[in-house]
């Protein structure tokens, strides 16, 4: 089965991708039908059975909890994965940057929310033009400043574009968001007054809660955050302003946002792929657990006394949350450099030889994905598809 090159262009590449379609194929890590042992390394590998099971578990939870799931595409940056998530949950996706939103809209995602601020004349005009170009697809953004809200309204009117807008609420991380209910009301009034903006409600992401390891600590952190959001929501309603959506939450906290009675839409991202960092969180039996579905496939390129060296390093995976976890039984990572990972055996370790392939579980999936051009999707250790990381490097 040939690769589908029609979806291979990343934002910033020439619109005429004919030259790329005709390019030699040897630099792509695999072809459909290849066994896993023949995938070129280092490669980003997605286990489809585990990925699909993760989506099912989240969908089942959302049905029971009566909340919408809008998964965060910043985790995978891949339009094909986003399309499968839309099919599973029946909603759109989240992004962090305009470039990511552009890649998702270009990839036939018709409902995209940028859960971040977009500031400055150039970016706001690009946002409006993007919304106009892909209409009737829905494009949303967050604001936390009255001057930006007024400028966004002016730009959208000039471009004859309609954008959905959420007021961002600071939950104590002192990063973005309004700090008081009064600020939320002031912003909402500006948004409601514009015929080119659709005020949707509130966005509130508790970054502080995501990796609090214990269940009680995470629950308490979200409960405090939900109280702040409820004050903003109640202030809007008291001012006769709409607040149809209260959204936020992540893989570490969605269970508690859903139970709060305040949030009606959750935005987890990493649950679909999982990583070592989220796996360190204590599991709450009230919610679903998720499988490791994404790996970096690496090859043993050198062996020595009491060590084996892999051909993947800092340019293949993120280590900001610690080194990857090898799936070789009994081996641990001794050190990581630009192009290498050195493993050391422990008691009971399996024998390793030159050319063996190792699956590494990333410490953090988001930043690892952004290092790769391709995601190799496998089922039963055979390549089923190869998908481009459409929004790789979309930092703008």
N, C-alpha and C positions, 0 to 999 in steps of 0.2 A: 504493500500500500504506500503510495508516494506521500510525502509531506504536503500539507496544505499551505502552500506559500502565499496564498491570498491574504493571510492574516499575519504575515511575518514582519511587516514594516513596523518599526518602533517610531514614536514621535521624534521628529527631527530628521528622519531619513527622507530621501527624496520621494516625492509622490509617485514618480515613475519607478517602480521596483522591478522592472523587467530585467535589469542587469543583475540584480540580486537573485532573482528566480533562476537565472541561467548560471549562477556561480557554481563552482565545484562544491560537491557535497561532503568532502572529506573532513571539513571542520565542524560539522554538526556531530554531536556526541553519539548519536545512534539513529537507527531507522526502525520503523515499526516491524515487528517480527524478530528483532534481535534478542537473543538471550541476555540476561543482565551481565553475564561475564564478558560480553563483547562491547558493552558501552564504554566509550572512551572516557578517560578520567583526567582531572576531576569533573564530576557531573552532578547536577542537582536532580535528584530522583524523587518522584512522587508515587507512593504505593496507592493505587486507585481504590482498592478494597477498603483500606483503612481510612482514606480520605472520605469515601462515600459513607462509611459507617459513622464517622464524626459528624457529617452533615445530618444524617438520619437522627442521631442522638440529640442534636441541638434542635432539630425540627420537632421531634417528639416532646422535648421539654417546653418549647415555645407554645405548642398546642395546649399542653396542660396548664401552663402559666398564663395563657392568654395575652401574650406580648408578641409584637412583630420583631423579626430578626432582620437587620440590615447589616450584613457582614462587612468588615473593613477590608477593602482591597489593597490597602497599603502593605498588608502582610505578604501577599503573593504577587501583586502587580501584573497579573496575567488575565487577559480578557476571557480566555476559555474557562479558567477556573471561576471567574465572576459569573459567566453565563450559567454554569452548573449550579452555582449558589443561588442565583435568581430562580432557576427552575425548582430548587429544593425549598426555598422559603417564600417565593411569590412576591418579593420586594426588590428594591434596588440595592446598591452597594454604597459604601463610604469611601472617600479618598482623603488624603491630606493636602495634596498640592494640585494646582491647575493642570500640570502636565499629566498627572495620574488620571484626573477627570477626563482629559482629552483622549487618553488611550482607552478608557472604558467606553466613552461615547462612540469613539471610532470602532470599538469592538462590539457594537450593537447592544450595549447596556443603555436602557432608556430612562433610568432613574438613578441619578448620582448626587450624593451630598458631600460637599467638601467640609469636613468637620474641623475647619481651621479658618483663620483670618486671611483675607485677600486685601492687600493695602497698596495704594499708589495708583495714579492715573493709568499707567500702562497696563498693569495687571487687571484693574477693574474693567478697562475697555476690552481686554482679551477675554475676560470672563463673560461679559455681555455678548460679545460676538460669538463666543462658543455656544452660549444659550440660544442665540438666534439661529445659528447655523444648524443646530441639531434639533430644533423644535419640530414636533411637539414633545421631544424627550424632556424630562424634568431635570433641572440642574439647580442645586441648592448650595448655600454658603452660610457661614456663621459671621456675626459681627459682635463687637463689644465696645464700639466707639460711635458717638453721635455724628462726628464729622465724616467718618467713613460711611455711615449709613446714608447721610445726605448726598455724598459724592456718588455712591452706588446708585441711588435713585436717579440722579442727574444723568449719569452715564447710560443707564438702562433706557431712560427716556430718549436720549439722543440716538442710541443704537436700535431703538424699537425692539428691545429684548425683554423677556420676562424671566425673573430669577426668584426662586424660593429662598427665604431668609429665616434664619434662626438666631435668637439672642443667645450668646454664649455666656454661661454662668461659671464664675470662679468657685471651685469647691474647696479652696484652701491651699492649693498648690502654688498660688501666686505666679501663675504662668500666663494665662489668658482668661478673659471673661469679666463680666461686670461683678462688682463686689456687693451690691445692695439691690433689694427689690425695686427701689425707686429708680435706679439706673436702668433696670430692665423695662420698666414702664415708659421711661423717656425714650428709649430706643424703639420700643414697639410702636409708639405713637407715630414716629417718623416713618417706620416701615409700612404701617397700615395706611398712611396718608398717600403713599405713592401708588399710582395705578399700574406701575410696571414691576412692583415688588409684591410677592405673596408672603405675608408673615405667617409662618407655620407653627412657631412655638419656641421651646427652649432646648438647648443642647448643653449637656453637663457631663464631662468625663472626669472621673476620679482616678487620676494617674497614681495617687498615693495609695490606693487600695489594691492595685493589681498584684503586687508581689509581697504583700504581708503574708507571711507563711502560714500562720495559724488561722483556722476558721473563725474563731471569735474576733480576732483582730480585723480580719477583712469585713466581717459582718458589721462590726461597730463602726468602721470607717465609712462604709456605704450608708449606714443609717444616719450618721451625722451629715453626710453629703445630701441625702434625700431630704432632710429637714430644710437645708438651705434652698434646695430647688423648690420645695413646696411653698416656701415663703414668696419666692419670685412668681410662681404660678398663681398663687392666691392674690398677689398684688395685681397681676394682669387682669384676672377675672373681676376683681373689685373695681377696676378702672374701666370695665366694659370692653376689654380687649380680648381677642381670641387667644386660646392656648391649646390647640388641638393635639400637638405632639410634644411630649417630653421624652427626650432621647439621650442615650449615652451608654456607659458601661463597657466593659471589656471582658476578656477571657477569664481574668482573675476575679471578677466582681459581678458578672451578669446575673448570677443566681439571686443576689441580694437586691439589685435594682428591680428585677422582675417581681420580687416579693414585697417591695416597698409600698405599693399602691400609688406611687408617684409617676414612675416611668411606664410608658406604654410601648417603647421601642428600644431595643438593645443593639449594641454595635460591637460584638466580639469579633476578633480577627484571627488570632493565633490558634484558636481551638481547632480549626480545620486542618492545620499542619502539625502543630504542637512542637515544643522544644524542651530542652533540659531545664531552662529557667522556670517555665510554667509548671513543669512536672515536680519542681521542688515544693510547690504549694501543697499544703495539707488538703486532701480531697474531702469535700463536704458530701456525705452520702445522700443529702437531699437533692443533689443535682447530678447531671451526667458526668462520666469520666470520658477522656478522649485518648486515642491511640497516637503514637508517633507515626506520622504518615510521610514526612519529608526527611530526606537524608542527603548527605554528600557522599557520593560513591568515589572511593579513592583506591589506588593500587599500591601494593607493597613494592617499592622501587629499590630498596636496599635492605639487606639484613646483616646483622653483626652479632657479636656476643651480647646477649641480654638486651637486644633492641631490634625493632623493625621500623623502618622509615617509610612513610606514605608520601604520595606525590601531591598532596593538598595541604595548603597552609592558610595564612592570613588573607590571601587573595581569593580563597574559595569559601571561607566561612567566617562569621563574626565570632570574636572572643570577648566582647565587652561584658558578657554575662558568664564568662568562664569558657574553658575549652570544650570541644565536642566530646561526646561519649561514644567510644568505639563499640561496635557490636561483636567484635572478637572476644570470646569468653576469656576472662582472666587477664586481659590486657588493659593498661591505663596509659593515658597521655602523659609523657614526661615533659614535652616542650613543643612549642609551635613557632615557626618562623615564616617568612614570606611564602615559601613554596613547599614547605615540609612540615609534617607532623611526626614526631618521634614517640614511639610507644615502647613501654617496658612491660615484661611479663611478670605476673604474680603467681603464687601457688595455684595449681590447677588450670593454668592457661593452656589454650589449645595451641598446637604447633602452627606456625606461620611460615610460609615460604615465599620466595620471590615471585611476583606476579599475582599473588592472591588479591582479591578485591575486598575492601572493607567498607561497610556502611557506617558513616559517622552521623550521630544525632546532633544537630547544631545546638549550641548553647542558646542562640536566639535566632528565630526563623526569619524575622522581618529583614534584618540587615544582611543575612546570608543570601536571601533571594536576590537582593539588589546587586550582588556580585556576579550574577550569572545571566547569560543571554537566553538560555534554554531550560525548560523543565522537561525531563524525560519521564513520561507517565508509564508505569509498569503495572502489570497484573499477572500474578502467579510467576513472577521473575522473568516475564517476557515483555518487551517494549510494545505498548499499545499505541502510543502517540508521542510526538515531540512538539511542545508548545513554546512559542516565544514569550519571554518576560517583557510584555509590551511596554510597560512603564519603567523599565530599568533606567536609572539615572534621572528620572523626572523629578528633579529637586526644585523646580522653579514654579 
